[in-house]
Every structure is written in structure tokens, then in C-alpha cells.
Amino acid sequence: MSDPVEFIRSAALGTRMTVRTRIEDGYTDAVGYLRERDAQHCLIETRRGMVTVAFADVHLAKEVPPPPPRRPPRAVPR
């Protein structure tokens, strides 16, 4: 298995990925597009907004496919 931080550092900006990080009670995932990175952090654009991830907290990271297209709203029967 490759190093997840090296994957993030080598991925092209705009790559859609999931990044699992350690938190106090376990783990959390950020799924979105890699927008920025520096020596210690990366910035992932998720549906809920921008998430800053410290490389020291990264447990896993991998590229993921684009999200499926959104379904049109269903008509409510009368």
C-alpha cells in the first residue's frame, strides 16, 4: 500500500479523492476535490465547503470517481 500523504502530494489539483483522518473519537472522511496543498496541509472542497486536512492526521487517501448525476425532483401526485 502506498503512503497516503505521498498520494495527496503527487495528485493533480482538482483530483476527486477521499481522505480519512484521525479525530478524537475515531476517524472522519472528507470526500471532494483537492484544491490546494502546502508542506503540512491540504484543502479539500467538499459539498459542505472547504476542509483543511493536516498531513499528520491522514490515515488513508485514494482517488474516487466523479459523483453520480443528481436526479431531477420527483413530481408529487395530487
mmJSON file of the N, C-alpha and C atoms, coordinates in Angstrom:
{"data_MODEL":{"atom_site":{
"group_PDB":["ATOM","ATOM","ATOM","ATOM","ATOM","ATOM","ATOM","ATOM","ATOM","ATOM","ATOM","ATOM","ATOM","ATOM","ATOM","ATOM","ATOM","ATOM","ATOM","ATOM","ATOM","ATOM","ATOM","ATOM","ATOM","ATOM","ATOM","ATOM","ATOM","ATOM","ATOM","ATOM","ATOM","ATOM","ATOM","ATOM","ATOM","ATOM","ATOM","ATOM","ATOM","ATOM","ATOM","ATOM","ATOM","ATOM","ATOM","ATOM","ATOM","ATOM","ATOM","ATOM","ATOM","ATOM","ATOM","ATOM","ATOM","ATOM","ATOM","ATOM","ATOM","ATOM","ATOM","ATOM","ATOM","ATOM","ATOM","ATOM","ATOM","ATOM","ATOM","ATOM","ATOM","ATOM","ATOM","ATOM","ATOM","ATOM","ATOM","ATOM","ATOM","ATOM","ATOM","ATOM","ATOM","ATOM","ATOM","ATOM","ATOM","ATOM","ATOM","ATOM","ATOM","ATOM","ATOM","ATOM","ATOM","ATOM","ATOM","ATOM","ATOM","ATOM","ATOM","ATOM","ATOM","ATOM","ATOM","ATOM","ATOM","ATOM","ATOM","ATOM","ATOM","ATOM","ATOM","ATOM","ATOM","ATOM","ATOM","ATOM","ATOM","ATOM","ATOM","ATOM","ATOM","ATOM","ATOM","ATOM","ATOM","ATOM","ATOM","ATOM","ATOM","ATOM","ATOM","ATOM","ATOM","ATOM","ATOM","ATOM","ATOM","ATOM","ATOM","ATOM","ATOM","ATOM","ATOM","ATOM","ATOM","ATOM","ATOM","ATOM","ATOM","ATOM","ATOM","ATOM","ATOM","ATOM","ATOM","ATOM","ATOM","ATOM","ATOM","ATOM","ATOM","ATOM","ATOM","ATOM","ATOM","ATOM","ATOM","ATOM","ATOM","ATOM","ATOM","ATOM","ATOM","ATOM","ATOM","ATOM","ATOM","ATOM","ATOM","ATOM","ATOM","ATOM","ATOM","ATOM","ATOM","ATOM","ATOM","ATOM","ATOM","ATOM","ATOM","ATOM","ATOM","ATOM","ATOM","ATOM","ATOM","ATOM","ATOM","ATOM","ATOM","ATOM","ATOM","ATOM","ATOM","ATOM","ATOM","ATOM","ATOM","ATOM","ATOM","ATOM","ATOM","ATOM","ATOM","ATOM","ATOM","ATOM","ATOM","ATOM","ATOM","ATOM","ATOM","ATOM","ATOM","ATOM","ATOM","ATOM","ATOM","ATOM"],
"id":[1,2,3,4,5,6,7,8,9,10,11,12,13,14,15,16,17,18,19,20,21,22,23,24,25,26,27,28,29,30,31,32,33,34,35,36,37,38,39,40,41,42,43,44,45,46,47,48,49,50,51,52,53,54,55,56,57,58,59,60,61,62,63,64,65,66,67,68,69,70,71,72,73,74,75,76,77,78,79,80,81,82,83,84,85,86,87,88,89,90,91,92,93,94,95,96,97,98,99,100,101,102,103,104,105,106,107,108,109,110,111,112,113,114,115,116,117,118,119,120,121,122,123,124,125,126,127,128,129,130,131,132,133,134,135,136,137,138,139,140,141,142,143,144,145,146,147,148,149,150,151,152,153,154,155,156,157,158,159,160,161,162,163,164,165,166,167,168,169,170,171,172,173,174,175,176,177,178,179,180,181,182,183,184,185,186,187,188,189,190,191,192,193,194,195,196,197,198,199,200,201,202,203,204,205,206,207,208,209,210,211,212,213,214,215,216,217,218,219,220,221,222,223,224,225,226,227,228,229,230,231,232,233,234],
"type_symbol":["N","C","C","N","C","C","N","C","C","N","C","C","N","C","C","N","C","C","N","C","C","N","C","C","N","C","C","N","C","C","N","C","C","N","C","C","N","C","C","N","C","C","N","C","C","N","C","C","N","C","C","N","C","C","N","C","C","N","C","C","N","C","C","N","C","C","N","C","C","N","C","C","N","C","C","N","C","C","N","C","C","N","C","C","N","C","C","N","C","C","N","C","C","N","C","C","N","C","C","N","C","C","N","C","C","N","C","C","N","C","C","N","C","C","N","C","C","N","C","C","N","C","C","N","C","C","N","C","C","N","C","C","N","C","C","N","C","C","N","C","C","N","C","C","N","C","C","N","C","C","N","C","C","N","C","C","N","C","C","N","C","C","N","C","C","N","C","C","N","C","C","N","C","C","N","C","C","N","C","C","N","C","C","N","C","C","N","C","C","N","C","C","N","C","C","N","C","C","N","C","C","N","C","C","N","C","C","N","C","C","N","C","C","N","C","C","N","C","C","N","C","C","N","C","C","N","C","C","N","C","C","N","C","C"],
"label_atom_id":["N","CA","C","N","CA","C","N","CA","C","N","CA","C","N","CA","C","N","CA","C","N","CA","C","N","CA","C","N","CA","C","N","CA","C","N","CA","C","N","CA","C","N","CA","C","N","CA","C","N","CA","C","N","CA","C","N","CA","C","N","CA","C","N","CA","C","N","CA","C","N","CA","C","N","CA","C","N","CA","C","N","CA","C","N","CA","C","N","CA","C","N","CA","C","N","CA","C","N","CA","C","N","CA","C","N","CA","C","N","CA","C","N","CA","C","N","CA","C","N","CA","C","N","CA","C","N","CA","C","N","CA","C","N","CA","C","N","CA","C","N","CA","C","N","CA","C","N","CA","C","N","CA","C","N","CA","C","N","CA","C","N","CA","C","N","CA","C","N","CA","C","N","CA","C","N","CA","C","N","CA","C","N","CA","C","N","CA","C","N","CA","C","N","CA","C","N","CA","C","N","CA","C","N","CA","C","N","CA","C","N","CA","C","N","CA","C","N","CA","C","N","CA","C","N","CA","C","N","CA","C","N","CA","C","N","CA","C","N","CA","C","N","CA","C","N","CA","C","N","CA","C","N","CA","C","N","CA","C","N","CA","C","N","CA","C","N","CA","C","N","CA","C"],
"label_alt_id":[null,null,null,null,null,null,null,null,null,null,null,null,null,null,null,null,null,null,null,null,null,null,null,null,null,null,null,null,null,null,null,null,null,null,null,null,null,null,null,null,null,null,null,null,null,null,null,null,null,null,null,null,null,null,null,null,null,null,null,null,null,null,null,null,null,null,null,null,null,null,null,null,null,null,null,null,null,null,null,null,null,null,null,null,null,null,null,null,null,null,null,null,null,null,null,null,null,null,null,null,null,null,null,null,null,null,null,null,null,null,null,null,null,null,null,null,null,null,null,null,null,null,null,null,null,null,null,null,null,null,null,null,null,null,null,null,null,null,null,null,null,null,null,null,null,null,null,null,null,null,null,null,null,null,null,null,null,null,null,null,null,null,null,null,null,null,null,null,null,null,null,null,null,null,null,null,null,null,null,null,null,null,null,null,null,null,null,null,null,null,null,null,null,null,null,null,null,null,null,null,null,null,null,null,null,null,null,null,null,null,null,null,null,null,null,null,null,null,null,null,null,null,null,null,null,null,null,null,null,null,null,null,null,null],
"label_comp_id":["MET","MET","MET","SER","SER","SER","ASP","ASP","ASP","PRO","PRO","PRO","VAL","VAL","VAL","GLU","GLU","GLU","PHE","PHE","PHE","ILE","ILE","ILE","ARG","ARG","ARG","SER","SER","SER","ALA","ALA","ALA","ALA","ALA","ALA","LEU","LEU","LEU","GLY","GLY","GLY","THR","THR","THR","ARG","ARG","ARG","MET","MET","MET","THR","THR","THR","VAL","VAL","VAL","ARG","ARG","ARG","THR","THR","THR","ARG","ARG","ARG","ILE","ILE","ILE","GLU","GLU","GLU","ASP","ASP","ASP","GLY","GLY","GLY","TYR","TYR","TYR","THR","THR","THR","ASP","ASP","ASP","ALA","ALA","ALA","VAL","VAL","VAL","GLY","GLY","GLY","TYR","TYR","TYR","LEU","LEU","LEU","ARG","ARG","ARG","GLU","GLU","GLU","ARG","ARG","ARG","ASP","ASP","ASP","ALA","ALA","ALA","GLN","GLN","GLN","HIS","HIS","HIS","CYS","CYS","CYS","LEU","LEU","LEU","ILE","ILE","ILE","GLU","GLU","GLU","THR","THR","THR","ARG","ARG","ARG","ARG","ARG","ARG","GLY","GLY","GLY","MET","MET","MET","VAL","VAL","VAL","THR","THR","THR","VAL","VAL","VAL","ALA","ALA","ALA","PHE","PHE","PHE","ALA","ALA","ALA","ASP","ASP","ASP","VAL","VAL","VAL","HIS","HIS","HIS","LEU","LEU","LEU","ALA","ALA","ALA","LYS","LYS","LYS","GLU","GLU","GLU","VAL","VAL","VAL","PRO","PRO","PRO","PRO","PRO","PRO","PRO","PRO","PRO","PRO","PRO","PRO","PRO","PRO","PRO","ARG","ARG","ARG","ARG","ARG","ARG","PRO","PRO","PRO","PRO","PRO","PRO","ARG","ARG","ARG","ALA","ALA","ALA","VAL","VAL","VAL","PRO","PRO","PRO","ARG","ARG","ARG"],
"label_asym_id":["A","A","A","A","A","A","A","A","A","A","A","A","A","A","A","A","A","A","A","A","A","A","A","A","A","A","A","A","A","A","A","A","A","A","A","A","A","A","A","A","A","A","A","A","A","A","A","A","A","A","A","A","A","A","A","A","A","A","A","A","A","A","A","A","A","A","A","A","A","A","A","A","A","A","A","A","A","A","A","A","A","A","A","A","A","A","A","A","A","A","A","A","A","A","A","A","A","A","A","A","A","A","A","A","A","A","A","A","A","A","A","A","A","A","A","A","A","A","A","A","A","A","A","A","A","A","A","A","A","A","A","A","A","A","A","A","A","A","A","A","A","A","A","A","A","A","A","A","A","A","A","A","A","A","A","A","A","A","A","A","A","A","A","A","A","A","A","A","A","A","A","A","A","A","A","A","A","A","A","A","A","A","A","A","A","A","A","A","A","A","A","A","A","A","A","A","A","A","A","A","A","A","A","A","A","A","A","A","A","A","A","A","A","A","A","A","A","A","A","A","A","A","A","A","A","A","A","A","A","A","A","A","A","A"],
"label_entity_id":["1","1","1","1","1","1","1","1","1","1","1","1","1","1","1","1","1","1","1","1","1","1","1","1","1","1","1","1","1","1","1","1","1","1","1","1","1","1","1","1","1","1","1","1","1","1","1","1","1","1","1","1","1","1","1","1","1","1","1","1","1","1","1","1","1","1","1","1","1","1","1","1","1","1","1","1","1","1","1","1","1","1","1","1","1","1","1","1","1","1","1","1","1","1","1","1","1","1","1","1","1","1","1","1","1","1","1","1","1","1","1","1","1","1","1","1","1","1","1","1","1","1","1","1","1","1","1","1","1","1","1","1","1","1","1","1","1","1","1","1","1","1","1","1","1","1","1","1","1","1","1","1","1","1","1","1","1","1","1","1","1","1","1","1","1","1","1","1","1","1","1","1","1","1","1","1","1","1","1","1","1","1","1","1","1","1","1","1","1","1","1","1","1","1","1","1","1","1","1","1","1","1","1","1","1","1","1","1","1","1","1","1","1","1","1","1","1","1","1","1","1","1","1","1","1","1","1","1","1","1","1","1","1","1"],
"label_seq_id":[1,1,1,2,2,2,3,3,3,4,4,4,5,5,5,6,6,6,7,7,7,8,8,8,9,9,9,10,10,10,11,11,11,12,12,12,13,13,13,14,14,14,15,15,15,16,16,16,17,17,17,18,18,18,19,19,19,20,20,20,21,21,21,22,22,22,23,23,23,24,24,24,25,25,25,26,26,26,27,27,27,28,28,28,29,29,29,30,30,30,31,31,31,32,32,32,33,33,33,34,34,34,35,35,35,36,36,36,37,37,37,38,38,38,39,39,39,40,40,40,41,41,41,42,42,42,43,43,43,44,44,44,45,45,45,46,46,46,47,47,47,48,48,48,49,49,49,50,50,50,51,51,51,52,52,52,53,53,53,54,54,54,55,55,55,56,56,56,57,57,57,58,58,58,59,59,59,60,60,60,61,61,61,62,62,62,63,63,63,64,64,64,65,65,65,66,66,66,67,67,67,68,68,68,69,69,69,70,70,70,71,71,71,72,72,72,73,73,73,74,74,74,75,75,75,76,76,76,77,77,77,78,78,78],
"pdbx_PDB_ins_code":[null,null,null,null,null,null,null,null,null,null,null,null,null,null,null,null,null,null,null,null,null,null,null,null,null,null,null,null,null,null,null,null,null,null,null,null,null,null,null,null,null,null,null,null,null,null,null,null,null,null,null,null,null,null,null,null,null,null,null,null,null,null,null,null,null,null,null,null,null,null,null,null,null,null,null,null,null,null,null,null,null,null,null,null,null,null,null,null,null,null,null,null,null,null,null,null,null,null,null,null,null,null,null,null,null,null,null,null,null,null,null,null,null,null,null,null,null,null,null,null,null,null,null,null,null,null,null,null,null,null,null,null,null,null,null,null,null,null,null,null,null,null,null,null,null,null,null,null,null,null,null,null,null,null,null,null,null,null,null,null,null,null,null,null,null,null,null,null,null,null,null,null,null,null,null,null,null,null,null,null,null,null,null,null,null,null,null,null,null,null,null,null,null,null,null,null,null,null,null,null,null,null,null,null,null,null,null,null,null,null,null,null,null,null,null,null,null,null,null,null,null,null,null,null,null,null,null,null,null,null,null,null,null,null],
"Cartn_x":[0.846,0.0,0.888,0.552,1.378,1.038,1.926,1.758,0.659,-0.386,-1.487,-1.077,-0.131,0.316,1.053,1.86,2.552,1.56,0.479,-0.557,-1.132,-1.471,-2.036,-1.028,0.224,1.257,1.499,1.315,1.595,0.358,-0.826,-2.057,-2.2,-2.776,-3.033,-4.123,-3.963,-5.031,-6.287,-7.421,-8.679,-9.051,-8.132,-8.424,-9.495,-10.5,-11.527,-11.002,-11.051,-10.485,-11.252,-10.995,-11.461,-10.219,-10.274,-9.148,-9.704,-9.215,-9.63,-8.591,-9.083,-8.194,-8.605,-7.627,-7.883,-8.511,-9.539,-10.115,-10.175,-10.605,-10.585,-11.291,-12.466,-13.25,-13.123,-12.209,-12.066,-11.54,-12.356,-11.947,-13.079,-12.73,-13.703,-13.179,-14.082,-13.707,-14.073,-13.218,-13.513,-13.484,-14.611,-14.707,-14.926,-14.02,-14.152,-12.939,-12.746,-11.707,-10.517,-9.323,-8.101,-7.932,-7.917,-7.83,-6.48,-5.867,-4.567,-3.812,-2.497,-1.683,-0.403,0.173,1.483,2.258,3.282,4.119,3.41,2.412,1.798,0.304,-0.378,-1.83,-2.284,-3.545,-4.193,-5.603,-6.177,-7.51,-8.391,-9.469,-10.396,-11.724,-12.237,-13.543,-14.614,-15.418,-16.491,-17.826,-18.903,-20.234,-20.604,-20.047,-20.365,-19.423,-18.396,-17.447,-16.011,-15.106,-13.676,-13.279,-12.452,-11.953,-10.434,-9.798,-8.343,-7.948,-7.034,-6.599,-5.098,-4.711,-3.287,-2.722,-1.599,-0.988,-0.671,-0.369,-0.052,-1.24,-2.464,-3.66,-4.18,-3.582,-4.082,-3.803,-4.854,-4.736,-4.791,-5.718,-5.88,-6.254,-5.938,-6.356,-6.355,-7.372,-7.41,-8.279,-8.036,-8.841,-10.193,-11.236,-12.58,-13.196,-14.144,-14.762,-15.677,-16.072,-16.998,-18.316,-19.017,-20.302,-21.317,-22.322,-23.364,-24.164,-24.776,-25.577,-26.762,-27.132,-28.289,-29.563,-30.484,-31.776,-32.656,-33.5,-34.444,-35.458,-36.018,-37.033,-38.245,-38.805,-39.987,-41.227,-42.154,-43.435,-44.259,-44.927,-45.772,-47.158,-47.665,-49.018,-50.068,-51.127,-52.197,-53.393],
"Cartn_y":[-1.183,0.0,1.242,2.208,3.404,4.356,5.282,6.269,7.25,7.418,8.297,9.767,10.215,11.606,11.819,10.858,10.977,10.989,10.209,10.247,11.655,12.279,13.64,14.625,14.507,15.439,15.3,14.111,13.902,14.025,14.037,14.126,15.52,15.561,16.846,17.604,18.906,19.71,19.474,19.356,19.051,17.581,16.727,15.298,15.101,14.279,13.958,12.787,12.957,11.952,11.877,10.804,10.686,10.631,11.377,11.432,11.109,10.036,9.643,10.165,10.843,11.409,10.94,10.953,10.608,11.81,11.53,12.542,11.942,12.729,12.297,10.96,10.767,9.557,8.492,8.652,7.662,8.267,8.193,8.679,9.469,10.311,11.019,11.094,11.206,11.262,12.605,13.08,14.244,13.755,13.888,13.469,14.713,14.938,16.117,16.294,17.529,17.852,18.522,18.054,18.643,20.025,21.07,22.439,23.096,22.803,23.398,22.425,22.656,21.898,22.674,22.469,23.011,21.887,22.211,21.169,20.406,21.022,20.409,20.098,20.69,20.591,20.465,20.057,20.151,20.689,21.209,21.781,20.976,20.387,19.57,20.319,20.49,21.126,20.037,20.0,19.022,19.693,18.933,19.514,20.503,20.334,21.224,22.411,22.453,23.562,23.065,23.991,23.679,23.041,22.001,21.304,21.295,21.799,21.753,20.486,19.724,18.452,18.531,18.276,18.231,16.878,16.891,15.634,14.728,15.295,14.49,13.641,14.028,13.307,12.325,12.307,11.472,10.004,9.194,7.752,7.019,7.419,6.837,7.928,7.708,8.615,7.847,8.114,7.479,8.31,8.125,8.794,8.095,8.878,8.317,8.866,8.126,8.587,9.782,10.448,11.571,11.11,12.023,11.635,11.345,10.515,10.262,11.539,11.678,12.875,12.934,14.141,14.312,13.984,13.376,13.039,14.282,14.39,15.514,15.334,16.42,16.285,15.505,14.715,13.931,14.801,14.608,15.303,14.663,15.497,14.997,14.761,13.522,13.254,14.019,14.422,15.165,14.293],
"Cartn_z":[0.0,0.0,0.0,-0.846,-0.921,0.224,0.474,1.527,1.132,1.965,1.592,1.461,2.27,2.169,0.856,0.451,-0.839,-1.992,-1.871,-2.893,-3.014,-1.885,-1.909,-2.484,-2.077,-2.569,-4.068,-4.616,-6.036,-6.928,-6.344,-7.13,-7.745,-8.923,-9.583,-8.832,-8.745,-8.17,-8.986,-8.31,-8.979,-8.926,-8.457,-8.331,-7.26,-7.565,-6.568,-5.737,-4.418,-3.525,-2.227,-1.522,-0.152,0.739,1.831,2.774,4.158,4.751,6.103,7.093,8.118,9.139,10.521,11.42,12.814,13.518,14.318,15.198,16.594,17.549,18.943,19.185,18.594,18.848,17.773,16.825,15.766,14.484,13.427,12.112,11.469,10.516,9.703,8.275,7.319,5.911,5.307,4.42,3.591,2.152,1.465,0.067,-0.77,-1.703,-2.543,-3.437,-3.865,-4.838,-4.161,-4.492,-3.966,-4.585,-3.768,-4.274,-4.002,-2.866,-2.518,-1.633,-1.542,-0.582,-0.338,0.849,1.177,1.855,2.585,3.191,4.311,4.959,6.136,6.005,5.016,4.918,3.478,3.32,2.014,2.234,1.171,1.216,0.263,0.815,0.054,-0.025,-1.254,-1.433,-1.425,-0.361,-0.224,-0.541,-0.543,-0.777,0.316,1.496,2.628,2.745,1.911,1.97,1.983,2.227,2.237,3.572,3.483,4.666,4.607,5.655,5.758,6.495,5.894,6.464,6.728,7.975,8.323,7.905,7.217,6.779,7.969,9.119,10.3,10.749,10.364,10.779,9.728,8.537,7.446,7.732,7.597,7.783,6.439,5.577,4.249,3.259,1.995,0.924,-0.377,-1.207,-2.524,-3.462,-4.75,-5.76,-5.851,-6.076,-6.235,-7.521,-8.105,-9.354,-9.116,-10.196,-10.056,-9.436,-8.776,-8.183,-9.281,-8.98,-9.984,-10.219,-11.391,-11.642,-10.681,-10.33,-9.438,-10.191,-9.48,-10.058,-10.09,-11.12,-11.123,-10.01,-9.5,-8.435,-8.945,-8.071,-8.437,-8.295,-9.218,-9.134,-8.025,-7.266,-6.174,-6.748,-6.634,-7.149,-6.359,-7.052,-6.369,-6.148],
"occupancy":[1.0,1.0,1.0,1.0,1.0,1.0,1.0,1.0,1.0,1.0,1.0,1.0,1.0,1.0,1.0,1.0,1.0,1.0,1.0,1.0,1.0,1.0,1.0,1.0,1.0,1.0,1.0,1.0,1.0,1.0,1.0,1.0,1.0,1.0,1.0,1.0,1.0,1.0,1.0,1.0,1.0,1.0,1.0,1.0,1.0,1.0,1.0,1.0,1.0,1.0,1.0,1.0,1.0,1.0,1.0,1.0,1.0,1.0,1.0,1.0,1.0,1.0,1.0,1.0,1.0,1.0,1.0,1.0,1.0,1.0,1.0,1.0,1.0,1.0,1.0,1.0,1.0,1.0,1.0,1.0,1.0,1.0,1.0,1.0,1.0,1.0,1.0,1.0,1.0,1.0,1.0,1.0,1.0,1.0,1.0,1.0,1.0,1.0,1.0,1.0,1.0,1.0,1.0,1.0,1.0,1.0,1.0,1.0,1.0,1.0,1.0,1.0,1.0,1.0,1.0,1.0,1.0,1.0,1.0,1.0,1.0,1.0,1.0,1.0,1.0,1.0,1.0,1.0,1.0,1.0,1.0,1.0,1.0,1.0,1.0,1.0,1.0,1.0,1.0,1.0,1.0,1.0,1.0,1.0,1.0,1.0,1.0,1.0,1.0,1.0,1.0,1.0,1.0,1.0,1.0,1.0,1.0,1.0,1.0,1.0,1.0,1.0,1.0,1.0,1.0,1.0,1.0,1.0,1.0,1.0,1.0,1.0,1.0,1.0,1.0,1.0,1.0,1.0,1.0,1.0,1.0,1.0,1.0,1.0,1.0,1.0,1.0,1.0,1.0,1.0,1.0,1.0,1.0,1.0,1.0,1.0,1.0,1.0,1.0,1.0,1.0,1.0,1.0,1.0,1.0,1.0,1.0,1.0,1.0,1.0,1.0,1.0,1.0,1.0,1.0,1.0,1.0,1.0,1.0,1.0,1.0,1.0,1.0,1.0,1.0,1.0,1.0,1.0,1.0,1.0,1.0,1.0,1.0,1.0],
"B_iso_or_equiv":[0.0,0.0,0.0,0.0,0.0,0.0,0.0,0.0,0.0,0.0,0.0,0.0,0.0,0.0,0.0,0.0,0.0,0.0,0.0,0.0,0.0,0.0,0.0,0.0,0.0,0.0,0.0,0.0,0.0,0.0,0.0,0.0,0.0,0.0,0.0,0.0,0.0,0.0,0.0,0.0,0.0,0.0,0.0,0.0,0.0,0.0,0.0,0.0,0.0,0.0,0.0,0.0,0.0,0.0,0.0,0.0,0.0,0.0,0.0,0.0,0.0,0.0,0.0,0.0,0.0,0.0,0.0,0.0,0.0,0.0,0.0,0.0,0.0,0.0,0.0,0.0,0.0,0.0,0.0,0.0,0.0,0.0,0.0,0.0,0.0,0.0,0.0,0.0,0.0,0.0,0.0,0.0,0.0,0.0,0.0,0.0,0.0,0.0,0.0,0.0,0.0,0.0,0.0,0.0,0.0,0.0,0.0,0.0,0.0,0.0,0.0,0.0,0.0,0.0,0.0,0.0,0.0,0.0,0.0,0.0,0.0,0.0,0.0,0.0,0.0,0.0,0.0,0.0,0.0,0.0,0.0,0.0,0.0,0.0,0.0,0.0,0.0,0.0,0.0,0.0,0.0,0.0,0.0,0.0,0.0,0.0,0.0,0.0,0.0,0.0,0.0,0.0,0.0,0.0,0.0,0.0,0.0,0.0,0.0,0.0,0.0,0.0,0.0,0.0,0.0,0.0,0.0,0.0,0.0,0.0,0.0,0.0,0.0,0.0,0.0,0.0,0.0,0.0,0.0,0.0,0.0,0.0,0.0,0.0,0.0,0.0,0.0,0.0,0.0,0.0,0.0,0.0,0.0,0.0,0.0,0.0,0.0,0.0,0.0,0.0,0.0,0.0,0.0,0.0,0.0,0.0,0.0,0.0,0.0,0.0,0.0,0.0,0.0,0.0,0.0,0.0,0.0,0.0,0.0,0.0,0.0,0.0,0.0,0.0,0.0,0.0,0.0,0.0,0.0,0.0,0.0,0.0,0.0,0.0],
"pdbx_formal_charge":[null,null,null,null,null,null,null,null,null,null,null,null,null,null,null,null,null,null,null,null,null,null,null,null,null,null,null,null,null,null,null,null,null,null,null,null,null,null,null,null,null,null,null,null,null,null,null,null,null,null,null,null,null,null,null,null,null,null,null,null,null,null,null,null,null,null,null,null,null,null,null,null,null,null,null,null,null,null,null,null,null,null,null,null,null,null,null,null,null,null,null,null,null,null,null,null,null,null,null,null,null,null,null,null,null,null,null,null,null,null,null,null,null,null,null,null,null,null,null,null,null,null,null,null,null,null,null,null,null,null,null,null,null,null,null,null,null,null,null,null,null,null,null,null,null,null,null,null,null,null,null,null,null,null,null,null,null,null,null,null,null,null,null,null,null,null,null,null,null,null,null,null,null,null,null,null,null,null,null,null,null,null,null,null,null,null,null,null,null,null,null,null,null,null,null,null,null,null,null,null,null,null,null,null,null,null,null,null,null,null,null,null,null,null,null,null,null,null,null,null,null,null,null,null,null,null,null,null,null,null,null,null,null,null],
"auth_seq_id":[1,1,1,2,2,2,3,3,3,4,4,4,5,5,5,6,6,6,7,7,7,8,8,8,9,9,9,10,10,10,11,11,11,12,12,12,13,13,13,14,14,14,15,15,15,16,16,16,17,17,17,18,18,18,19,19,19,20,20,20,21,21,21,22,22,22,23,23,23,24,24,24,25,25,25,26,26,26,27,27,27,28,28,28,29,29,29,30,30,30,31,31,31,32,32,32,33,33,33,34,34,34,35,35,35,36,36,36,37,37,37,38,38,38,39,39,39,40,40,40,41,41,41,42,42,42,43,43,43,44,44,44,45,45,45,46,46,46,47,47,47,48,48,48,49,49,49,50,50,50,51,51,51,52,52,52,53,53,53,54,54,54,55,55,55,56,56,56,57,57,57,58,58,58,59,59,59,60,60,60,61,61,61,62,62,62,63,63,63,64,64,64,65,65,65,66,66,66,67,67,67,68,68,68,69,69,69,70,70,70,71,71,71,72,72,72,73,73,73,74,74,74,75,75,75,76,76,76,77,77,77,78,78,78],
"auth_comp_id":["MET","MET","MET","SER","SER","SER","ASP","ASP","ASP","PRO","PRO","PRO","VAL","VAL","VAL","GLU","GLU","GLU","PHE","PHE","PHE","ILE","ILE","ILE","ARG","ARG","ARG","SER","SER","SER","ALA","ALA","ALA","ALA","ALA","ALA","LEU","LEU","LEU","GLY","GLY","GLY","THR","THR","THR","ARG","ARG","ARG","MET","MET","MET","THR","THR","THR","VAL","VAL","VAL","ARG","ARG","ARG","THR","THR","THR","ARG","ARG","ARG","ILE","ILE","ILE","GLU","GLU","GLU","ASP","ASP","ASP","GLY","GLY","GLY","TYR","TYR","TYR","THR","THR","THR","ASP","ASP","ASP","ALA","ALA","ALA","VAL","VAL","VAL","GLY","GLY","GLY","TYR","TYR","TYR","LEU","LEU","LEU","ARG","ARG","ARG","GLU","GLU","GLU","ARG","ARG","ARG","ASP","ASP","ASP","ALA","ALA","ALA","GLN","GLN","GLN","HIS","HIS","HIS","CYS","CYS","CYS","LEU","LEU","LEU","ILE","ILE","ILE","GLU","GLU","GLU","THR","THR","THR","ARG","ARG","ARG","ARG","ARG","ARG","GLY","GLY","GLY","MET","MET","MET","VAL","VAL","VAL","THR","THR","THR","VAL","VAL","VAL","ALA","ALA","ALA","PHE","PHE","PHE","ALA","ALA","ALA","ASP","ASP","ASP","VAL","VAL","VAL","HIS","HIS","HIS","LEU","LEU","LEU","ALA","ALA","ALA","LYS","LYS","LYS","GLU","GLU","GLU","VAL","VAL","VAL","PRO","PRO","PRO","PRO","PRO","PRO","PRO","PRO","PRO","PRO","PRO","PRO","PRO","PRO","PRO","ARG","ARG","ARG","ARG","ARG","ARG","PRO","PRO","PRO","PRO","PRO","PRO","ARG","ARG","ARG","ALA","ALA","ALA","VAL","VAL","VAL","PRO","PRO","PRO","ARG","ARG","ARG"],
"auth_asym_id":["A","A","A","A","A","A","A","A","A","A","A","A","A","A","A","A","A","A","A","A","A","A","A","A","A","A","A","A","A","A","A","A","A","A","A","A","A","A","A","A","A","A","A","A","A","A","A","A","A","A","A","A","A","A","A","A","A","A","A","A","A","A","A","A","A","A","A","A","A","A","A","A","A","A","A","A","A","A","A","A","A","A","A","A","A","A","A","A","A","A","A","A","A","A","A","A","A","A","A","A","A","A","A","A","A","A","A","A","A","A","A","A","A","A","A","A","A","A","A","A","A","A","A","A","A","A","A","A","A","A","A","A","A","A","A","A","A","A","A","A","A","A","A","A","A","A","A","A","A","A","A","A","A","A","A","A","A","A","A","A","A","A","A","A","A","A","A","A","A","A","A","A","A","A","A","A","A","A","A","A","A","A","A","A","A","A","A","A","A","A","A","A","A","A","A","A","A","A","A","A","A","A","A","A","A","A","A","A","A","A","A","A","A","A","A","A","A","A","A","A","A","A","A","A","A","A","A","A","A","A","A","A","A","A"],
"auth_atom_id":["N","CA","C","N","CA","C","N","CA","C","N","CA","C","N","CA","C","N","CA","C","N","CA","C","N","CA","C","N","CA","C","N","CA","C","N","CA","C","N","CA","C","N","CA","C","N","CA","C","N","CA","C","N","CA","C","N","CA","C","N","CA","C","N","CA","C","N","CA","C","N","CA","C","N","CA","C","N","CA","C","N","CA","C","N","CA","C","N","CA","C","N","CA","C","N","CA","C","N","CA","C","N","CA","C","N","CA","C","N","CA","C","N","CA","C","N","CA","C","N","CA","C","N","CA","C","N","CA","C","N","CA","C","N","CA","C","N","CA","C","N","CA","C","N","CA","C","N","CA","C","N","CA","C","N","CA","C","N","CA","C","N","CA","C","N","CA","C","N","CA","C","N","CA","C","N","CA","C","N","CA","C","N","CA","C","N","CA","C","N","CA","C","N","CA","C","N","CA","C","N","CA","C","N","CA","C","N","CA","C","N","CA","C","N","CA","C","N","CA","C","N","CA","C","N","CA","C","N","CA","C","N","CA","C","N","CA","C","N","CA","C","N","CA","C","N","CA","C","N","CA","C","N","CA","C","N","CA","C","N","CA","C","N","CA","C","N","CA","C","N","CA","C"],
"pdbx_PDB_model_num":[1,1,1,1,1,1,1,1,1,1,1,1,1,1,1,1,1,1,1,1,1,1,1,1,1,1,1,1,1,1,1,1,1,1,1,1,1,1,1,1,1,1,1,1,1,1,1,1,1,1,1,1,1,1,1,1,1,1,1,1,1,1,1,1,1,1,1,1,1,1,1,1,1,1,1,1,1,1,1,1,1,1,1,1,1,1,1,1,1,1,1,1,1,1,1,1,1,1,1,1,1,1,1,1,1,1,1,1,1,1,1,1,1,1,1,1,1,1,1,1,1,1,1,1,1,1,1,1,1,1,1,1,1,1,1,1,1,1,1,1,1,1,1,1,1,1,1,1,1,1,1,1,1,1,1,1,1,1,1,1,1,1,1,1,1,1,1,1,1,1,1,1,1,1,1,1,1,1,1,1,1,1,1,1,1,1,1,1,1,1,1,1,1,1,1,1,1,1,1,1,1,1,1,1,1,1,1,1,1,1,1,1,1,1,1,1,1,1,1,1,1,1,1,1,1,1,1,1,1,1,1,1,1,1]
}}}
